Amino acid sequence: MTAAIHFETEAYDVTHGKPMGRHFAGHGFLSAFARYTSDDSPIGYVGNAKLGGEFCNFIKTFRLESSPRFIVSAKAGALRQVGCLFTPSPISAAQTWQRELHGPRSWSLCGVNHTLSSARAMDGLTSLLTAAVQPWDAIICTSTASRTVIETLFTRQEDHLSRRLGASRFVRPQLPVIPLGVDCESQAKRTERGDGARASLGIEPGDFVVLFLGRLSFHAKANPAPMYLALEKVAQRHRVVLIECGWTANDQIARAFSEARAKLCPSVRSIVLDGRINDVRDTAWAAADVFCSLSDNIQETFGLTPIEAMAAGLPVVVTDWDGYRDTVRNGIDGFAVPTIAAPPGAGQPLAVRYALEVDSYDSYIGQASTAIAVDVDAAAAAFERLAADPDLRRRMGANGAARARERFDWKVIVKAYEELWQELAAVRKAGQAAPSPETMRGFWPARPDPFELFASFPSLPFSSQHVVSQSAEIGEAEVLERLNLKVALVNASPDISSTFLLAMWKQVSDQGTSVREVLTAHRDASPALTARALMWLAKLGLLKINPRDERS
């Protein structure tokens, strides 16, 4: 069982701008899906044909013999034949309503969580409980910690709806835990040229090299202070080299890191590399003895780089924090450093300031991170054990590589996705029968027919009881000229052509034709389309709308 993949270039692009974790995760997933899906004809779901072509090109880059195809969103009903739509983000309320127009059992919706701390993410999740989400939908949680956060948000929203509206029945999507993946084979090759990489960076034999790889952001990713302080302790007994391979959002952040290094770890040799360049990242991986990521931020939910390090055969030193808890086995693949955070209630002022838009998102998560502490002594002890024992480094690296192949390789993850989609299909097929598409059409409460919602605006509504007649002294040539005017908007219409409008005009006599008669003559067109066409002709002065037909 497969799914149509919602494709937008931005979600999978790691080559432009300032890529974030979700971009690397998205690119990693789609390239792996292309290689390992059981479907020889992967399907994209796109906004237009241009994006469809980009999707097909992306897939064929990684699987030349495949025959990718795509569905444009204007023809979403074709998803019925696929059975599932996968989005590289949490499913949205809008997607559930869009499906409702075709019937709630038409297909399953499946998404995946990334950050959960932004207002947009939290609002999007809580809005699902008043949307048209179904038990055959799912949000893949990348970690147990992220599932707990989503469950907490759902519970809080349900409690609010119960108190406010007396609601008692709620429908949640499924929340399976499936981690992000890594290409273990290619990652393992990155450490093969170790001596050459170390020499290119001026690293001497016997140096203890610690690598941090990823976005350099002290307020939104990982504050470097605990890592710097811990390594400074180790540097009193060992020659320590710290490679920070990443990128900063601006020069001010880069200067802040430099200032902190000089103050907190003056005895550690620092190497800063541009992590946006593939060859540079390869050098960093190959030169390292140990990988470190002391994440301390609420915007993190999984953390991809530790499993990349494990796949590369490196022991890891990470915080006992969020998704890292699911990936790194303390004392086996590396060390998990204890963390402690302020108690519930202490962050309410921060939440209020963010809710009132007094503080930006960056300020909010940055302030929250200041109340999360990492055990520096425990981190130093972990580094010390690894620095002093090369055999321990090798054993832990081998353990991590085996675990990565068994649990986190993309082959394993893509299979888990497809098994989930199969399970969702079974739930959907066994679910309660849905109303027919006809009764569901236009059911999205916040997207009604504009002529229903704004029915109070005009003097009166158009109906089948009206009579229409051709305007005097207007011939076919004049009709075509008016229809071809830019202000006529005919060329912008997705469903009404000038040919159809001309045929409609010809159907009406100059003596008057009842709208009922026009509808009867155009049974091949929907009444709604015919009514809009008649109004269009009237707007351009080509038809006159006369009082109601007294014969009816």
Secondary structure, 3 states (H helix, E strand, C coil): CCCEEECCHHHHCCCCCCCCHHHHHHHHHHHHHHHHCCCCCCEEEECCHHHHHHHHHHHHHHCCCCCCEEEEHHHHHHHHHHCEEECCCCCCHHHHHHHHCCCCCCCEEEEECCCCCCHHHHHHHHHHHHCCCCCCCEEEECCHHHHHHHHHHHHHHHHHHHHHHCCCCCCCCECCECCCCECHHHHHHCCCCHHHHHHHCCCCCCCEEEEEEEECCCCCCCCCHHHHHHHHHHCCCCCEEEEEEEECCCHHHHHHHHHHHHHHCCCCEEEEEECCCHHHHHHHHHHCCEEEECCCCCCCCCCCHHHHHHHCCCCEEEECCCCHHHHCCECCCEEEECEEECCCCCCHHHHHHHHCCCCCHHHHHHHHHCCEEECHHHHHHHHHHHHHCHHHHHHHHHHHHHHHHHHHEHHHHHHHHHHHHHHHHHHHHHCCCCCCHHHHCCCCCCCCCHHHHCCCCCCCCCCCCEEEEECCCCCHHHHHHHHCCHHHCHHHCCCCCHHHHHHHHHHCCCCCEEHHHHHHHCCCCCHHHHHHHHHHHHHCCCEEEEEECCCC
